[in-house]
Amino acid sequence: MKTNWNYPTSVWVGEDRIKDLPEACKNLSISRPLFVTDKDLINLDMTKKTILEIKKKFSNLIIFSNFSGNPIGENVEDGVSEFKKHKCDGVIAFGGGSGLDVGKAIAFMSGQSRPIWDFEDIGDYWKRADEKNIAPIIAVPTTAGTGSETGRASAIIDKTKGIKKIIFHPKILPSIVILDPVLTVDLSPRLTASTGMDALAHNLEAFCAPGFHPMADGIALEGIRLIKKSLLVAVKNGKDLNARADLLAAASMGSTAFQKGLGAIHSLSHPVNAQFNVHHGLSNAIFMPYVLTFNKSVISNKILSICDYLNLDKSFESFLNWILDLRKKLNIPHKLSEVVEENKINIDQLSQMALDDPSTATNPIKMKLDDMRILYVHSISGKLFYEKI
């Protein structure tokens, strides 16, 4: 099956669609692309093969890969320097969250004179940008989690402050996305699990976020169903292309849906990602049941709707048990203290960072500093049900 989707952007879907990458460049009038991927992916045969095919059409292809997971602002600056040095006119962002976020940020910042932090997702900071010179972006995800390929933001760490910041502008949204499940078949079971839980967190928090946005709700609900249908299948058999395609779709759907908002799962995760370099999907998976139980009093009806759609017993406890069972089958740790040494965790510092995170504003319950502190305490101890300590 091959089809093109046009919401929220042009999405080219299907097996071996990576072969259409040169055509995508042509459609966007890109003649000197900057190929952006991370240090790990650049050495994989899959990436080398892709680059070799592109070079058949673009002999002047420039490659930038001088960054790893959880990228920092300096990585973007280095990429912009390469973009300008070689007079590039578009970006191919290839990889997981880091490759996509850095690629998008390079394309955006290549047309700006202000520092990247001036475009943090606060108020109308995005209006500071010079829109005329934002380079066109083609996004090619190789994991099924972040959904950055359909997002209007990049998550970049401000190293001087140790804070992961969300850089936002509507035109950071890639113009063409290529969803090719073949590119994800070699993803390890561990990363398949973590990225899949990341996609689940995006869809789940978007669905539970307050506000009227039935389009986002419908997309999020179906995204959750696809994850329930295919995540365990893909972890057990990475070569199942139908399951891989479901997860790619669910990841893109999650990013599309969370235009409505996210919540405390992400608020708690971002400081941990920035401070301890924990994989974002893994931290989201760890925090998920703690935040669900914290929000229970206001999201129960929405959770019942999810249960209806997933054919689960219609109760909050049934949905929570499905989450806990899924995490167990995926070998996701139950406690934060299983991935970060407890004596290194400064709860007061993390709690303030979490409260200040942009995702906090759309949590179903209005958060206070003490709430963040208690959620961190619970996630360290393993205590699920929220109560004052």
Order of alpha helices (4+ residues) and beta strands (2+ residues): beta-beta-alpha-beta-alpha-beta-alpha-beta-alpha-beta-beta-beta-beta-alpha-alpha-alpha-alpha-alpha-alpha-alpha-alpha-alpha
